Amino acid sequence: MGGGLIIAPTKASSNGRKGHADAYKPQIKLSVNVSAEQGERLRTLAFEQRVSESSIVQVALHLFFQQGEDRQLGATLREHGATLRRK
């Protein structure tokens, strides 16, 4: 499914810990389109596990980036159909 990507700076949440030194780490907000099937699975998993959809995506990206160097990741992405998506 085609997808737009919106990137905007934002501030990290302190998760209720006032005065925490890392409370305002710079972050980027992403907005992406996913297939209806992926979106439904994401919502269901988030609901059943009592976590946010965004935290699932953050963990998934973290695990993906740990799999190797950018060249290897690029090959994996292309193998799974990743392309440039422009309007």
C-alpha positions as CSV (number, residue, x, y, z in Angstrom):
1,M,0.0,0.0,0.0
2,G,1.3,3.5,-0.8
3,G,2.3,5.5,2.1
4,G,3.1,9.1,3.1
5,L,5.7,9.8,5.6
6,I,5.5,12.9,7.8
7,I,8.4,13.7,10.1
8,A,8.0,16.3,12.8
9,P,10.2,17.1,15.8
10,T,8.6,16.4,19.2
11,K,9.6,16.0,22.9
12,A,9.9,12.7,24.7
13,S,7.5,11.9,27.5
14,S,8.8,11.6,31.0
15,N,6.4,8.8,31.6
16,G,5.2,10.4,34.8
17,R,8.6,10.8,36.3
18,K,9.0,14.5,37.2
19,G,12.5,15.9,37.1
20,H,13.9,12.9,35.1
21,A,17.0,14.2,33.2
22,D,16.1,12.3,30.0
23,A,12.5,13.5,29.9
24,Y,13.0,15.8,26.9
25,K,15.2,13.8,24.5
26,P,14.6,15.0,20.9
27,Q,12.4,12.7,19.0
28,I,10.8,12.6,15.5
29,K,7.1,11.9,15.0
30,L,6.4,9.7,12.0
31,S,3.1,9.2,10.2
32,V,2.9,6.2,7.9
33,N,0.2,4.3,6.0
34,V,0.0,0.6,6.6
35,S,-2.2,-2.0,5.0
36,A,-5.6,-2.6,6.7
37,E,-4.4,-6.1,7.7
38,Q,-1.3,-4.7,9.4
39,G,-3.2,-1.9,11.0
40,E,-5.8,-4.2,12.5
41,R,-3.1,-6.6,13.8
42,L,-1.3,-3.6,15.3
43,R,-4.4,-2.4,17.1
44,T,-5.4,-5.8,18.3
45,L,-1.9,-6.5,19.7
46,A,-1.7,-3.1,21.4
47,F,-5.1,-3.6,23.0
48,E,-4.4,-7.2,24.1
49,Q,-1.0,-6.4,25.5
50,R,-2.0,-3.1,27.0
51,V,0.7,-1.1,25.2
52,S,0.5,1.7,22.7
53,E,0.6,1.2,19.0
54,S,3.5,3.6,18.7
55,S,5.5,1.7,21.3
56,I,5.1,-1.5,19.2
57,V,6.4,0.4,16.2
58,Q,9.4,1.8,18.2
59,V,10.4,-1.7,19.4
60,A,10.0,-3.2,16.0
61,L,12.3,-0.5,14.5
62,H,14.8,-1.0,17.3
63,L,14.9,-4.7,16.7
64,F,15.2,-4.2,12.9
65,F,18.1,-1.8,13.2
66,Q,19.9,-4.3,15.5
67,Q,19.9,-6.8,12.7
68,G,22.9,-5.4,10.8
69,E,24.5,-2.5,9.0
70,D,22.6,-0.3,6.7
71,R,23.7,-2.1,3.5
72,Q,22.4,-5.4,4.9
73,L,19.2,-3.7,6.0
74,G,18.7,-2.2,2.6
75,A,18.9,-5.6,1.0
76,T,16.4,-6.9,3.4
77,L,14.1,-4.0,2.7
78,R,14.3,-4.5,-1.0
79,E,13.7,-8.3,-0.7
80,H,10.4,-7.5,1.1
81,G,9.2,-5.0,-1.5
82,A,10.4,-1.7,-0.1
83,T,10.6,1.1,-2.7
84,L,10.6,4.9,-3.0
85,R,7.1,6.2,-2.5
86,R,6.6,9.6,-4.0
87,K,3.5,11.5,-5.0
